[in-house]
Amino acid sequence: MTGTAGDSAYARLAAAVDEAIPAPLATAWHQHLGRQPVAVARQAIFTAAGRVMGYDLSFRSPQVREPSDWSTDDHERATSQVLRFVVETDHLAELAAHQLVFIRATRAHLLGDLPLPERSDRLVLVLPRGLEVDTPTLIEIGRLRRRGFRTALPSFSDRPHQRRLLPLADYVKIDVRDLDVEGHPVVRVARSCGATLIGEYVEHEAELDAARELGLTLFQGNLLERAGLVVPSTSPRARH
């Protein structure tokens, strides 16, 4: 984890505050958080043969603002809630029996400023679209991969910062709606470092056919399965 002296001082202060909270009050607070509704949407990622190889999980907020208008704190809270709900509350097996789980990470999670669960066997960290690709970021993503985490690069369009991340990406997502314009050049670059390609936003048969012809092997989109809210049977939360 990277950080400054100020970060360390902040961490020590936060730890001291945590220690000062009486144990019964802390327990009650965590129980309260555990009852808070967490809406998680799930959309399958399919192989060319139609087998589910993984699930893309994302946070759904009751607030009116679109995710594009979220602050950094909003994104960090959303990711932390999805991770806690899926992993720490033991819903992982129910949400995805044996498949991989793709969850959007934030820079803070990648750099270690916010924790990641020790489930590198199942989690694929989807890198932020606007991730600042500096040396600390590249180093920390490399360390996460050495710990066993897989990574996915979304919305690949052959931008310079995306090229820098390619050697660290196990999966690269390509918007199939752009293939008629981007086509072979983008696909060729996307697979240049050995990543498995995922065609996302598949809405029509023609898009699926075009992606297959270009050599993509995994597919995600409403044509195959619409994202739907999931509420595990062990949860007291009801579907709305």
C-alpha positions as CSV (number, residue, x, y, z in Angstrom):
1,M,0.0,0.0,0.0
2,T,1.3,3.4,-0.8
3,G,0.7,6.5,1.3
4,T,2.2,9.5,3.0
5,A,3.0,10.4,6.5
6,G,-0.3,12.2,6.7
7,D,-2.1,9.0,5.6
8,S,-0.3,7.0,8.4
9,A,-1.3,9.7,11.0
10,Y,-4.9,9.5,9.8
11,A,-4.9,5.7,10.1
12,R,-3.5,5.9,13.6
13,L,-6.2,8.4,14.6
14,A,-8.9,6.2,13.0
15,A,-7.6,3.2,14.9
16,A,-7.6,5.2,18.2
17,V,-11.2,6.3,17.6
18,D,-12.2,2.7,16.9
19,E,-10.6,1.5,20.1
20,A,-12.4,4.1,22.1
21,I,-15.9,2.9,21.0
22,P,-17.4,0.5,23.6
23,A,-17.6,-3.0,22.3
24,P,-21.4,-3.4,22.7
25,L,-22.0,-0.1,20.8
26,A,-19.6,-1.3,18.0
27,T,-21.4,-4.6,17.8
28,A,-24.8,-2.9,17.6
29,W,-23.6,-0.6,14.9
30,H,-22.2,-3.4,12.7
31,Q,-25.5,-5.3,13.1
32,H,-27.3,-2.2,12.0
33,L,-25.1,-1.9,8.9
34,G,-25.8,-5.6,8.1
35,R,-29.5,-4.9,8.0
36,Q,-29.2,-2.0,5.6
37,P,-30.6,-2.8,2.2
38,V,-28.0,-3.4,-0.5
39,A,-29.3,-3.8,-4.0
40,V,-27.0,-5.8,-6.1
41,A,-27.6,-6.3,-9.9
42,R,-26.3,-9.5,-11.5
43,Q,-25.7,-10.1,-15.2
44,A,-24.1,-13.3,-16.5
45,I,-21.1,-13.5,-18.8
46,F,-21.4,-16.3,-21.3
47,T,-19.0,-18.4,-23.3
48,A,-19.6,-18.9,-27.1
49,A,-21.2,-22.2,-26.2
50,G,-23.7,-20.5,-23.9
51,R,-22.2,-21.6,-20.6
52,V,-22.1,-19.0,-17.8
53,M,-18.4,-18.4,-16.9
54,G,-19.0,-15.5,-14.5
55,Y,-21.3,-12.8,-13.2
56,D,-20.9,-9.0,-13.3
57,L,-22.2,-7.6,-10.0
58,S,-22.9,-4.0,-9.5
59,F,-24.4,-1.7,-6.9
60,R,-27.9,-0.3,-7.5
61,S,-28.7,2.9,-5.6
62,P,-32.2,4.2,-4.7
63,Q,-31.0,7.7,-5.2
64,V,-32.0,9.6,-8.2
65,R,-28.6,10.6,-9.5
66,E,-27.0,8.5,-12.2
67,P,-23.7,6.8,-11.4
68,S,-22.0,9.1,-13.9
69,D,-22.8,11.9,-11.4
70,W,-21.4,10.1,-8.4
71,S,-18.5,11.5,-6.4
72,T,-15.4,9.5,-5.6
73,D,-16.9,8.8,-2.1
74,D,-20.1,7.5,-3.7
75,H,-18.2,5.0,-5.8
76,E,-16.1,3.9,-2.9
77,R,-19.1,3.3,-0.7
78,A,-20.9,1.4,-3.5
79,T,-17.9,-0.9,-4.1
80,S,-17.4,-1.5,-0.3
81,Q,-21.1,-2.4,0.1
82,V,-21.1,-4.8,-2.7
83,L,-18.0,-6.5,-1.5
84,R,-19.3,-6.7,2.1
85,F,-22.7,-8.0,0.9
86,V,-21.3,-10.6,-1.4
87,V,-18.3,-11.9,0.5
88,E,-18.5,-10.9,4.2
89,T,-22.2,-12.0,4.5
90,D,-21.5,-15.4,2.8
91,H,-23.7,-14.8,-0.2
92,L,-21.0,-15.6,-2.7
93,A,-21.9,-19.2,-3.2
94,E,-25.5,-18.3,-3.8
95,L,-24.9,-15.5,-6.2
96,A,-22.3,-17.5,-8.2
97,A,-22.0,-21.2,-7.5
98,H,-18.5,-21.8,-8.9
99,Q,-18.1,-18.9,-11.4
100,L,-16.0,-15.9,-11.2
101,V,-17.5,-12.6,-9.9
102,F,-16.7,-9.3,-11.6
103,I,-16.9,-6.3,-9.3
104,R,-16.0,-2.7,-10.1
105,A,-13.1,-1.6,-8.0
106,T,-12.0,1.9,-7.1
107,R,-8.6,3.4,-7.0
108,A,-8.7,3.4,-3.2
109,H,-9.4,-0.4,-3.2
110,L,-6.6,-1.0,-5.7
111,L,-4.1,1.0,-3.8
112,G,-5.0,-0.6,-0.5
113,D,-6.5,2.5,1.1
114,L,-9.8,0.5,1.4
115,P,-9.7,-3.2,2.1
116,L,-10.4,-6.1,-0.4
117,P,-11.6,-9.5,0.9
118,E,-9.3,-12.4,0.7
119,R,-11.2,-14.1,-2.1
120,S,-8.7,-13.8,-4.9
121,D,-9.9,-17.2,-6.1
122,R,-13.3,-15.8,-7.1
123,L,-13.0,-12.0,-7.5
124,V,-12.2,-10.2,-10.8
125,L,-11.5,-6.6,-10.1
126,V,-12.9,-4.4,-12.9
127,L,-10.7,-1.4,-13.1
128,P,-12.3,2.1,-13.1
129,R,-12.8,3.6,-16.5
130,G,-11.1,6.9,-15.6
131,L,-8.3,5.3,-13.5
132,E,-5.2,7.5,-13.2
133,V,-2.5,5.2,-14.5
134,D,0.6,6.3,-12.6
135,T,3.5,4.3,-11.2
136,P,1.9,3.6,-7.8
137,T,-1.2,2.3,-9.5
138,L,0.7,0.0,-11.8
139,I,2.8,-1.4,-8.9
140,E,-0.2,-2.1,-6.7
141,I,-2.3,-3.7,-9.4
142,G,0.8,-5.9,-10.1
143,R,0.9,-6.9,-6.4
144,L,-2.8,-7.7,-6.4
145,R,-2.3,-10.0,-9.4
146,R,0.6,-11.8,-7.6
147,R,-1.9,-12.4,-4.7
148,G,-4.1,-14.2,-7.2
149,F,-6.6,-11.5,-8.1
150,R,-7.7,-11.2,-11.7
151,T,-8.4,-7.9,-13.3
152,A,-10.6,-6.7,-16.1
153,L,-10.2,-3.6,-18.3
154,P,-13.7,-2.2,-19.3
155,S,-14.7,-0.2,-22.4
156,F,-11.5,-0.7,-24.2
157,S,-11.0,1.7,-27.1
158,D,-7.2,1.8,-27.4
159,R,-6.6,4.9,-25.4
160,P,-3.0,5.5,-24.2
161,H,-3.8,4.9,-20.6
162,Q,-5.6,1.7,-21.5
163,R,-2.5,0.5,-23.3
164,R,-0.5,0.9,-20.2
165,L,-2.9,-1.3,-18.3
166,L,-3.0,-4.1,-20.9
167,P,-0.1,-6.1,-19.5
168,L,-2.0,-6.2,-16.2
169,A,-5.4,-7.2,-17.5
170,D,-6.7,-10.8,-17.5
171,Y,-9.9,-9.7,-19.3
172,V,-10.6,-6.9,-21.6
173,K,-14.2,-5.7,-22.3
174,I,-15.0,-4.3,-25.7
175,D,-18.3,-2.5,-26.5
176,V,-19.7,-4.5,-29.4
177,R,-21.7,-1.5,-30.5
178,D,-18.4,0.1,-31.6
179,L,-17.1,-2.8,-33.6
180,D,-18.5,-1.6,-36.9
181,V,-16.3,1.5,-36.5
182,E,-13.3,0.2,-34.5
183,G,-13.3,-3.5,-35.6
184,H,-10.1,-5.4,-36.1
185,P,-7.5,-2.8,-35.0
186,V,-9.0,-2.4,-31.5
187,V,-9.5,-6.2,-31.1
188,R,-5.9,-6.8,-32.2
189,V,-4.5,-4.4,-29.6
190,A,-6.8,-5.6,-26.9
191,R,-5.5,-9.2,-27.2
192,S,-1.9,-8.2,-27.7
193,C,-0.9,-9.0,-24.2
194,G,-2.8,-12.3,-23.9
195,A,-6.1,-11.1,-22.2
196,T,-9.4,-12.9,-22.8
197,L,-11.8,-10.6,-24.6
198,I,-15.4,-10.0,-23.5
199,G,-17.9,-8.4,-25.8
200,E,-20.2,-6.3,-23.7
201,Y,-23.5,-4.5,-24.4
202,V,-24.6,-7.2,-26.7
203,E,-28.1,-6.1,-27.7
204,H,-28.7,-7.7,-31.2
205,E,-27.8,-10.9,-33.0
206,A,-25.8,-9.0,-35.6
207,E,-23.6,-7.6,-32.9
208,L,-23.1,-11.0,-31.4
209,D,-22.2,-12.5,-34.8
210,A,-19.7,-9.7,-35.5
211,A,-18.0,-10.1,-32.2
212,R,-17.7,-13.9,-32.8
213,E,-16.2,-13.3,-36.2
214,L,-13.6,-11.0,-34.7
215,G,-12.5,-13.7,-32.3
216,L,-14.2,-12.6,-29.1
217,T,-14.9,-15.6,-26.8
218,L,-17.0,-14.2,-24.0
219,F,-20.2,-12.2,-24.2
220,Q,-22.4,-10.0,-22.0
221,G,-25.5,-8.0,-22.7
222,N,-29.3,-7.8,-22.6
223,L,-29.6,-10.0,-25.7
224,L,-28.2,-12.9,-23.6
225,E,-29.5,-11.9,-20.1
226,R,-30.8,-8.7,-18.6
227,A,-29.2,-7.5,-15.4
228,G,-31.6,-8.2,-12.5
229,L,-31.6,-7.5,-8.8
230,V,-30.7,-10.5,-6.7
231,V,-31.7,-11.2,-3.1
232,P,-30.2,-14.4,-1.7
233,S,-32.7,-16.6,0.1
234,T,-30.9,-16.3,3.3
235,S,-31.3,-12.5,3.3
236,P,-34.4,-10.9,5.0
237,R,-34.5,-8.3,2.2
238,A,-37.3,-8.6,-0.2
239,R,-37.3,-8.0,-4.0
240,H,-39.0,-4.8,-5.2
